[in-house]
Structures are given as structure tokens and as C-alpha cells.
Amino acid sequence: MSDPTIESILQEKRRFSPPQSFSDQAYIRSEREYEQLYSKAAANPERFWGELAEQELHWFKKWDKVLDWRPPFAQWFVGGQINIAYNCLDRHLTTWRRNKAAIIWEGEPGDSRVLTYGELHREVCLMANALKELGVKKGDRVAIYLPMIPEAAIAMLACARIGAPHSVVFGGFSAEALRDRLVDAQAKVVITADGGFRKDKTIALKAQVDLALEHGAPSVEKVLVVERTQEEMTLKPGRDVLWRELKTQVGADCPAEPMESEDLLFILYTSGSTGKPKGVVHTTGGYNLYTHITTKWIFDLKDTDVYWCTADVGWITGHSYIVYGPLSNGATAVMYEGVPRPSNPGCFWDVIEKYGVNIFYTAPTAIRAFMRQGEALPQSRDLSSLRLLGTVGEPINPEAWMWYHRVIGQEKCPIVDTWWQTETGGIMITPLPGALGTKPGSCCRPFPGIVPEVVDLDGAPVTDDQGGYLVIKKPWPSMIRNVYGDPERFRRTYWEQIPPQDDQYVYFAGDGARQDEEGYFWVMGRVDDVISVAGHRLGTMEIESALVSHPLVVEAAVVGRPDEITGEAIFAFVVLDGSQSPSAELAQTLKEHVVQEIGAIARPGEIRFTDALPKTRSGKIMRRLLRSLAAGQEVSGDTSTLEDRTVLDKLRGGA
């Protein structure tokens, strides 16, 4: 990061206005309304957030002060008392929503459950009382290591109900990764399952917990086990308890504990390339407000909607936009245990058709996989119920955006391309679908109350369409409060990379971005992935988008490889359409295509064809591993989040 800026090389001029029929019934109906809302928030942010908190949430006790900002540490709604589980459940029970579907769950084998708000409330109270029976008190940390079954959401809400911070660990993580998280959080109880179903396989979870505890997690006293797959497992007397048995021994009356607004709600671990995972800390009141209002406005959520976010609850997207945001709004949310797999590559379209899904929120990596499968699968299903689409997790290539718009949205559904992070807690930059036109590949404009800027390394704003570093200049309610147990790492990682301007700290997101003349933001990739070619600093996202715009390419990952002459050379890993075969001629064609799209400076030095790319279990491409492969180096560092190790092995074999 020695140079101040990043060159902007990708130009995208297509623009799509919201359908008038959508805008007419939206919460925010025009660009003018958006501008008024944004100006109101900018003029007096504390008043803006305070009014929303009072209007949208239930508080046991109103706050004394909206914001106490002592950079880089923030406290929101200081002195206020609230319970996020109460806002997600209890307040709906006095309305007609008591008998409304809260969670529609579909298992990978085809079994299903529907829980109304009344039924979900009862299950949460039973789980909360079970945790108390196991010795969990307010402030004790509880680890949740479950498949995508209703008990995952139930466990999160039960912890929140009694004031026990949860740490959800994705059910595909190894015993070693689980142990690291248990030790760091000093978890007292682990909630797990015998196993889960994923990609036509049974994943043993209880066995991984046993292994993690054998390797040493002394704080864990009890393990609560949900039976999902009926796999054989070993129960350790005095430690392991079956949920099926314990729930018959406790009552279903468990009042929600009034929590201070800044009480710890959860710890969620993100993996760094080296060193131990970072425990991102989120607290209660501000997170509840921000996930609630972003869910309502960005997804234009109505009481009649069936809403589906395809993420796993083990990621922040699952926390904010499967559990807390939708349920706080009284929504009907779909949870799906499975993913597209050999036995049913069209399972997502089956779920949409079966339940009449209206709002569909998924990852660009999934969309590119759908592109590779072709159009026949989605076109053979009835997707007419869809009225809004969304993307999350990483920037979306413009051509993938266009495919999503045309094939899945049938050219009638607005797309909300959302930029945010584990650390931000909620969506930061996004279209508001009834108000703002969209541009393929752009995450659009900031949510009201969010103040992003693109700056150079000295913190000075760059000009329009000049690439730089994306920062957030003002605090927001759902912002990360700390790195668990390591405030210096928090300060160093997020607040000291870019110098303060006028003594004002800025949050550095770690992403490169540019802002066009209309104020639209374009994320250019992680700054760690910027490539320096003959003095030109290029964002990987833009070169990848140029490759994906070729009709034979469905996915690409671009990294830099050391080069004696240019400093770095562009090395591209390319996944072709399923009907195509790799060849030297095709590689040359793709190189020329990139030159035609964005110029000779971006010509890949080498293209390697592959059947798949190494990705995390949340779908992000692990470019760090690809950089090592491109440079002919041994892969090192944390690989616990890698979904499929065989992909890496195949790439090694082809190196």
C-alpha cells in the first residue's frame, strides 16, 4: 500500500430504473425521498437514529444518550434497556402475527417444518430454560455449532433472551478451528447436533466437538446435543445432554432479560490469513436497530412477503438477515439446510417455487455457478413469485448481474447489490429498490446515516472515478465494538491504517473502491489483492469482470505473480462454461478480450483453466492461496475456512 491510489479501468454505463409498479408501493419511493432522508440523517445523525429507535423497537427503558463516541470506541443508546429476542418474538405475540409463519424450514432430504411466531417463542423459551438448567448465567458465552436447522436460530434467540452472548461456529469447520474459537471465547456450553446434511453427504458434528474438547477447551462444562441425522455418537456422562430429553424437563415460561444496550450480544470470528481468528464483538441495542431498519427498507419487506436469504447462520449474513433483521420485522423467513448439489443442482429454484418466495438474497459466487449450469434449470421452474433480488458477500461482476436480472428476475425484479462486512454488522452501501436506479456491478449509494468516502493513503479524498481506499467517516449503530479480548488489534486493524482527518478517526474497510460522477460506489476488491503492473495499480475485481463478460467464461480469479520486468504479472484462473474445453487458442482469445474490454495494461500474462476455484464456505474466493500457486510457492496460513480441499489439490497438480 505504498502508492496512494488504484487505477480505475472498468467502465460500465448500463443503468436500470426501478419499475414504477415497485416504486409506487415501496417504503422509499423516489430518488428525491432518498436524498431527503440522507440529508436528514447527515444534518443530525443522533436525532435520526434516536427517532428510528423509538419508532421501530421495544425498549424496557429509554436511553439517556444516543451516542457516546470516544474514537475508536462507540456506545449507542447509552442507559437504554432492550432485549433483541423480545423484539424478534414477544412483541409480535399480541398481534395477528402470533399465528404467522416465522420460519419456513426445508431440509436437504426434503423434510420440512413451519414455526409460527407463537411456536418459535415457545421453542426459544424452552431452550433458554434448558441453558439455565445447564448452569448458563447472564454474561456466560455459549458456542453454537449446528447445521442449518431451526434449532440454530432457536439457540441464538435463546442465548439473547437470557443475556448469554453466543458465538456461532459454522458447522463445516474442523475440530481445530472450533477449538480455537471455544478457547478464545471461553465458552461454557456448546450446542451441537449429531450431524447435518450437506451436498448429499452426512456431516458428523458431535464427533468434531468431542475431538475439539479432547484437544483442550477447559472452559466448556456441558454439551447440548440436537438429534438431526440419527448418526451414532458417544455421549460423555455428566457433560453431554440430549436436547430431546432436557426440553421435557423445563418449562416454557422464560421472561426476556432486560439488557443494557451495550451488553455483548455475540462474538463472530473472522479468519485472518495468519494468526488467530479475530473475534468481532457486536452489542445489543444498536445492532438490533440497524439490522431491523436495513432489512425493512433495503428489502422493502412487507407482511405478505416470503423472504429467503441463502446464507448460513454461521456467517454475519445469517445473523443479520436470516435471524435478527427479518424476525424483528415480523417477517416470514425461509431457512434451507441444503445447497445446490449433484443430486439436485436446481434445488434453489425448487424452494422458490414450493414456497412462493418473493425476496431472494444470495451470493455472486452462487450466481456464477448457476450461470455455468445454464438457463434450463431455472426456466423449468415457476419463479414468478419473485419481486426483489439481492446479492451479498463480494462484488458482483456486471455480466453475472445481467444474467441474474434477465434469467432469475425475468427483467422485472430490482436487484439490491449490497456492500457490508462482518465488522459493520449490517448493510452499508446499497440501492434502495424503489428509489434508486441500479448499475450492474455497483453497490450504488450509502444507506441513510452512513458516510463512506474513497481516499488515498494519506486520507485525502480522491477525484471521481479514481480508485482509492474505502473508509467510513462517521459511527453507525451496528458497528464493531471491539476485537474480543484485544482492543489494540481492534484499533490497529480498523482505525489506524488511514490517518485521521481533522482529528476524526475513519474506519478502514480493507477494500479498494471508486465513486463515479453520480455518487455510485464501485468496489474494486480487497486492497491486499491489488496488482502492481509496471507501475499501474489495478484492482482484481475489474479484470475478473472483463473475463466473465466473455460468453464462454462463468468465473475468474485474478492474482499477481512476481515478475522481474513489470514487478507483477497478471495471472488468471478461469472456469469455463460447462460445454467448453480449455485450449491454448481460447486462452489467447480471452487475453485479447480483456485488452478489448479495458486495455492492454490489463492483459493477463497467463491463464490457467480450472473446473473450480478454492473458496471459503461462505463462497468467497481464497485469492491468497491462488497467489501462492501462481508464484510456485507452498500454500501456507489458515485454510480452515476452505470448503473443498480437493479443488486446491487439483490446482496444485496442474501447477
Residue pairs with C-beta under 8 A, 6 or more apart in sequence:
1 457
1 497
1 527
2 457
3 457
3 532
3 537
4 456
4 457
4 458
4 462
4 468
5 456
5 462
5 466
5 467
5 468
5 537
6 467
6 468
6 512
6 514
6 524
6 527
6 530
6 537
6 538
6 539
7 467
7 536
7 537
7 538
7 539
7 601
8 465
8 466
8 467
8 514
8 522
8 524
8 539
8 542
9 538
9 539
9 542
9 543
9 598
9 599
9 601
9 602
10 398
10 441
10 522
10 541
10 542
10 545
10 546
10 597
10 598
11 598
12 398
12 439
12 440
12 441
12 442
12 522
14 398
14 402
14 439
14 440
15 437
15 438
15 439
16 405
16 414
16 437
16 438
16 439
16 440
17 437
18 26
18 414
18 433
18 434
18 435
18 436
18 437
18 438
19 412
19 414
22 300
22 387
22 388
22 414
22 433
22 434
23 29
23 30
23 434
23 435
24 434
25 302
25 434
26 300
26 432
26 433
26 434
26 435
27 296
27 297
27 300
27 434
28 34
28 37
28 297
28 432
28 434
28 435
29 434
29 435
30 434
30 435
31 435
31 436
31 437
33 435
34 432
34 435
34 436
34 445
34 448
37 448
38 445
38 446
38 448
40 48
40 448
41 48
41 49
41 448
41 449
42 449
42 451
45 67
45 449
45 474
46 66
46 67
47 66
48 448
48 449
49 66
49 67
49 76
49 289
49 449
49 477
50 63
50 66
52 289
52 293
53 59
53 63
53 66
53 77
53 80
53 285
53 289
54 62
56 289
56 292
56 293
56 296
57 82
57 87
57 285
57 288
57 289
57 292
57 328
58 82
58 86
58 87
58 90
58 91
59 80
59 81
59 82
60 81
60 82
60 83
60 258
61 79
61 80
61 81
61 258
62 80
63 77
63 78
63 79
63 80
63 261
63 285
64 78
64 79
64 80
65 77
65 78
65 79
66 76
66 77
66 78
67 74
67 75
67 76
67 78
67 475
68 74
68 75
68 78
69 75
69 475
71 495
71 500
71 504
71 505
72 490
72 491
72 494
72 495
72 505
72 507
73 481
73 482
73 487
74 286
74 475
74 479
74 481
75 261
75 262
76 261
76 262
76 283
76 285
76 286
76 289
76 475
76 477
77 261
77 262
77 285
77 286
77 289
77 477
78 261
78 262
79 260
79 261
80 260
80 261
80 285
81 258
81 259
81 260
81 261
82 258
82 259
82 261
82 284
82 285
82 288
83 160
83 161
83 256
83 257
83 258
83 259
83 284
84 160
84 259
84 265
84 284
84 287
84 288
84 324
84 328
85 124
85 157
85 158
85 160
85 161
85 256
86 161
86 256
87 288
87 292
87 328
88 157
88 323
88 324
88 327
88 328
89 102
89 117
89 120
89 121
89 124
89 157
89 327
90 121
90 256
92 98
92 100
92 117
92 330
93 117
93 118
93 121
95 330
97 117
97 303
97 330
98 116
98 117
98 118
99 116
99 117
99 118
100 116
100 117
100 303
100 330
100 332
101 114
101 115
101 116
101 332
102 115
102 116
102 117
102 119
102 120
102 327
102 331
102 332
102 333
103 113
103 114
103 115
103 120
103 150
103 153
103 332
103 333
103 334
103 335
104 112
104 113
104 114
104 306
104 332
104 333
104 334
104 335
104 355
105 112
105 113
105 114
105 115
105 149
105 150
105 334
105 335
105 336
105 337
106 112
106 334
106 335
106 336
106 337
106 338
106 351
106 354
106 355
107 149
107 197
107 337
107 338
108 197
108 198
108 200
108 336
108 337
108 338
108 341
108 347
109 197
113 150
115 123
115 150
117 330
120 150
120 153
120 154
120 157
120 327
122 252
123 150
123 154
124 154
124 157
124 158
124 161
124 254
125 158
125 161
125 251
125 252
125 253
125 254
126 247
126 250
126 251
126 252
126 254
127 151
127 154
127 155
127 157
127 158
127 243
127 247
128 158
128 159
128 161
128 162
128 254
129 250
129 251
129 252
129 253
129 254
130 158
130 224
130 243
130 246
130 247
130 250
131 142
131 158
131 159
131 162
131 164
131 189
131 224
132 162
132 250
132 254
133 246
133 249
133 250
134 189
134 221
134 222
134 224
134 241
134 246
135 188
135 189
135 221
135 222
136 142
136 162
136 164
136 188
136 189
137 164
138 162
138 163
138 164
138 257
139 163
139 164
139 165
139 264
140 164
140 165
140 188
140 189
141 164
141 165
141 166
141 167
141 185
141 186
141 187
141 188
141 267
142 155
142 159
142 164
142 165
142 166
142 167
142 187
142 188
142 189
142 190
142 191
143 166
143 167
143 168
143 169
143 178
143 181
143 182
143 185
143 187
143 189
143 190
143 191
143 220
144 152
144 155
144 156
144 159
144 166
144 167
144 168
144 169
144 190
144 191
144 192
145 168
145 169
145 171
145 173
145 178
145 190
145 191
145 192
145 205
145 208
145 209
146 152
146 155
146 171
146 191
146 192
146 193
146 196
146 205
146 226
146 313
147 171
147 193
147 195
147 196
147 197
147 198
147 203
147 205
147 228
147 337
148 171
148 196
148 312
148 313
148 335
148 336
148 337
149 193
149 196
149 226
149 228
149 335
149 337
150 335
151 191
151 193
151 226
151 243
152 168
152 313
152 335
153 313
153 322
153 323
153 327
153 335
155 166
155 191
156 166
156 168
156 266
156 313
156 319
156 323
157 323
157 327
159 165
159 166
159 266
160 166
160 265
160 284
161 254
161 256
161 257
162 254
162 257
163 257
163 259
163 263
165 264
165 265
165 266
165 267
166 265
166 266
166 267
167 181
167 185
167 187
167 266
167 267
167 268
167 269
167 279
168 266
168 268
168 313
168 314
168 318
168 319
169 177
169 178
169 181
169 269
169 314
170 312
170 314
170 315
170 617
170 618
171 193
171 196
171 198
171 203
171 205
171 312
171 314
172 198
172 203
172 314
172 617
172 643
173 181
173 208
173 314
173 617
173 640
173 641
174 208
174 640
175 208
175 209
175 211
175 212
175 215
176 212
176 215
176 640
177 277
177 640
177 641
178 208
178 209
178 212
179 212
179 213
179 215
179 216
179 217
180 276
180 277
181 187
181 269
181 277
181 279
182 190
182 212
182 213
182 217
182 219
182 220
183 216
183 217
183 219
184 269
184 276
184 277
184 279
184 484
184 485
185 267
185 279
185 484
186 219
187 217
187 219
187 220
188 219
188 220
188 221
188 222
189 220
189 221
189 222
189 223
189 224
190 209
190 213
190 220
190 222
190 223
190 224
191 223
191 224
191 226
191 243
192 205
192 206
192 209
192 223
192 224
192 225
192 226
193 205
193 206
193 225
193 226
193 227
193 228
193 229
194 204
194 205
194 206
194 225
194 226
194 227
194 228
194 229
194 230
194 231
194 233
195 202
195 203
195 204
195 205
195 206
195 228
195 229
195 231
196 202
196 203
196 205
196 228
196 229
196 337
197 203
197 228
197 229
197 337
197 338
198 337
198 338
198 339
199 338
199 339
199 341
199 342
200 341
200 342
200 343
202 229
202 231
204 231
204 233
206 223
206 225
206 231
206 233
206 234
207 233
209 223
210 234
210 236
213 220
213 223
221 239
222 239
222 240
222 241
223 236
223 239
223 240
223 241
224 241
224 243
224 246
225 233
225 235
225 240
225 241
225 242
225 243
226 243
226 244
227 242
227 243
227 244
235 242
259 284
260 284
261 283
261 284
261 285
261 286
262 283
262 284
262 285
262 481
263 283
263 284
264 281
264 282
264 283
264 284
265 282
265 283
265 284
265 287
266 282
266 319
267 279
267 280
267 281
267 282
267 484
268 279
268 280
268 282
268 315
268 316
268 319
268 422
269 277
269 278
269 279
269 280
270 277
270 278
270 280
270 422
270 423
271 277
271 616
271 638
271 640
271 641
272 278
272 638
273 528
273 624
273 637
273 638
274 637
274 638
277 638
278 483
278 484
278 486
278 489
278 493
279 483
279 484
279 485
279 486
280 316
280 422
280 423
280 480
280 483
280 484
281 480
281 481
281 482
281 483
281 484
282 425
282 478
282 480
282 481
283 481
285 477
286 425
286 476
286 477
286 478
286 479
287 324
287 425
287 426
287 477
287 478
288 324
288 328
289 477
289 478
290 425
290 426
290 476
290 477
290 478
291 320
291 321
291 324
291 325
291 328
291 425
291 426
291 478
292 324
292 325
292 328
292 329
294 320
294 325
294 426
294 427
294 430
294 447
295 301
295 320
295 321
295 325
295 326
295 328
295 329
295 331
296 329
297 432
297 447
298 390
298 416
298 418
298 427
298 430
298 431
298 432
298 433
298 447
299 305
299 307
299 359
299 361
299 388
299 390
299 416
299 433
300 388
300 433
300 434
301 307
301 326
301 329
301 331
301 359
303 330
303 331
304 358
305 331
305 332
305 358
305 359
305 387
306 332
306 334
306 355
306 356
306 357
306 358
306 359
306 385
307 326
307 331
307 332
307 333
307 334
307 357
307 358
307 359
307 361
308 333
308 334
308 336
308 351
308 352
308 355
308 357
308 359
308 360
308 361
309 317
309 318
309 321
309 322
309 326
309 333
309 334
309 361
309 362
309 390
309 392
310 336
310 348
310 360
310 361
310 362
310 363
310 366
311 317
311 318
311 321
311 322
311 361
311 363
311 392
311 393
311 618
312 318
312 617
312 618
313 319
313 322
313 323
313 335
314 617
315 422
315 618
316 421
316 422
316 425
317 361
317 392
317 393
317 618
320 425
320 426
320 478
321 361
321 392
322 333
322 335
323 333
325 426
326 333
327 333
334 351
334 355
334 357
336 347
336 348
336 351
338 344
338 347
339 347
340 346
340 347
340 348
340 366
340 369
340 370
340 373
341 347
344 350
345 373
345 377
346 373
346 377
346 378
346 380
346 381
348 362
348 366
348 370
349 377
349 378
349 380
349 381
349 383
350 381
351 357
352 360
352 381
352 383
352 385
352 386
353 381
353 382
353 383
353 385
356 385
357 385
357 386
358 385
358 386
358 387
358 388
359 386
359 387
359 388
359 389
359 390
360 386
360 388
360 389
360 390
360 408
361 389
361 390
361 391
361 392
361 416
362 390
362 391
362 392
363 391
363 392
363 393
363 394
363 618
363 619
364 391
364 393
364 394
364 395
364 396
364 397
364 400
364 619
365 393
365 394
365 555
365 615
365 619
365 620
365 621
366 619
367 391
367 396
367 400
367 403
367 404
367 408
368 397
368 400
368 548
368 554
368 555
368 575
369 554
369 555
370 377
370 378
370 403
370 407
370 408
371 400
371 403
371 554
371 577
372 554
372 555
372 575
372 577
372 578
373 578
374 578
375 407
378 407
378 408
379 407
383 408
383 410
384 410
386 408
386 409
386 410
386 413
387 412
387 413
388 413
388 414
388 415
388 416
388 433
389 404
389 405
389 408
389 409
389 413
389 414
389 415
389 416
390 415
390 416
390 417
390 418
391 401
391 404
391 415
391 416
391 417
391 418
392 418
392 420
393 618
393 619
393 620
394 619
394 620
394 621
395 417
395 419
395 441
395 443
395 522
395 523
395 524
395 525
395 541
396 404
396 417
396 440
396 441
397 441
397 541
397 544
397 545
397 548
397 549
398 440
398 441
398 545
398 549
399 440
399 545
399 548
399 549
400 548
401 415
401 417
401 440
401 441
402 440
404 415
405 411
405 413
405 415
405 440
409 415
414 431
414 433
414 434
414 438
415 431
415 433
415 438
416 430
416 431
416 432
416 433
417 430
417 431
417 438
417 441
417 442
417 443
417 444
418 427
418 429
418 430
418 443
419 427
419 428
419 429
419 430
419 443
419 511
419 521
419 523
420 426
420 427
420 428
420 429
421 428
421 509
422 480
423 479
423 480
423 494
423 507
423 509
424 472
424 476
424 478
424 479
424 480
424 509
425 477
425 478
425 479
425 480
426 478
427 447
428 446
428 447
428 450
428 452
428 472
428 476
429 443
429 444
429 445
429 446
429 447
429 450
429 452
429 521
430 443
430 444
430 445
430 447
431 437
431 438
431 443
431 444
431 445
432 445
432 447
436 444
436 445
438 444
439 520
441 522
441 545
442 516
442 520
442 521
442 522
443 521
443 522
443 523
444 520
444 521
445 519
445 520
445 521
446 452
446 521
449 474
449 476
450 472
450 474
450 476
451 472
451 473
451 474
452 470
452 471
452 472
452 473
452 521
453 461
453 470
453 471
453 472
453 473
453 506
454 461
454 462
454 466
454 467
454 468
454 469
454 470
454 471
454 513
454 514
454 515
454 521
455 461
455 462
455 468
455 469
455 471
455 498
455 506
456 462
456 468
456 469
457 469
457 498
458 499
459 471
459 498
459 499
459 500
459 501
459 506
460 501
462 468
462 514
464 515
464 516
464 517
465 514
465 515
465 516
465 517
466 514
467 512
467 513
467 514
467 524
467 537
467 539
468 512
468 513
468 514
469 497
469 498
469 508
469 509
469 511
469 512
469 513
469 527
470 508
470 509
470 511
470 512
470 513
470 521
470 523
471 498
471 506
471 507
471 508
471 509
472 506
472 507
472 509
473 501
473 504
473 506
473 507
479 507
480 490
480 494
482 490
483 489
483 490
483 493
494 507
494 508
495 505
495 506
495 507
495 508
497 508
497 510
498 506
498 508
500 506
510 526
510 527
510 528
511 523
511 524
511 525
511 526
511 527
512 523
512 524
512 525
512 526
512 527
512 530
512 539
513 521
513 522
513 523
513 524
514 521
514 522
514 524
515 521
515 522
516 522
523 541
524 530
524 539
524 540
524 541
524 542
525 539
525 540
525 541
525 542
526 540
526 623
528 623
528 624
529 539
529 540
529 559
529 623
530 537
530 538
530 539
530 540
531 537
531 538
531 540
531 543
531 558
531 559
531 560
531 568
531 570
532 538
532 560
532 567
532 568
533 560
533 566
533 567
533 568
533 569
533 570
533 601
533 602
534 565
534 566
534 567
534 601
535 567
536 601
538 570
538 601
538 602
540 557
540 558
540 559
540 623
542 598
542 602
543 556
543 558
543 570
543 572
543 594
543 598
543 602
543 604
544 556
544 557
544 558
544 572
546 593
546 594
546 597
546 598
546 602
547 553
547 556
547 558
547 572
547 574
547 590
547 593
547 594
547 604
548 554
548 555
548 556
549 593
549 597
550 589
550 590
550 593
551 577
552 576
552 577
552 580
552 586
552 590
553 574
553 575
553 576
553 577
553 590
554 575
554 576
554 577
555 574
555 575
555 613
556 572
556 573
556 574
556 575
557 572
557 573
557 613
557 621
557 623
557 626
558 570
558 571
558 572
558 573
558 604
559 571
559 573
559 623
559 626
559 627
559 630
560 568
560 569
560 570
560 571
560 627
560 630
561 568
561 569
561 570
561 571
561 605
561 606
561 627
561 630
561 631
562 568
562 569
562 631
563 569
563 605
569 605
569 606
570 602
570 603
570 604
570 605
570 606
571 604
571 605
571 606
571 608
571 626
571 630
572 590
572 604
572 606
572 607
572 608
573 607
573 608
573 610
573 613
573 626
573 651
574 590
574 607
574 608
574 609
574 610
575 609
575 610
575 611
575 612
575 613
576 582
576 586
576 609
580 586
582 609
586 609
587 607
587 609
590 604
590 607
591 603
591 604
591 607
594 602
594 603
594 604
595 602
595 603
606 630
608 651
608 654
610 647
610 650
610 651
610 654
611 647
611 650
612 644
612 647
612 650
613 621
613 626
613 647
614 621
614 622
614 625
614 626
614 642
614 644
614 647
614 648
614 651
615 621
615 622
615 642
615 643
615 644
615 647
616 622
616 641
616 642
616 643
617 641
617 642
617 643
618 641
622 639
622 641
622 642
624 637
625 635
625 639
625 642
625 648
626 651
628 634
628 635
628 636
629 635
629 651
629 652
629 655
632 655
635 648
635 652
639 645
639 648
642 648
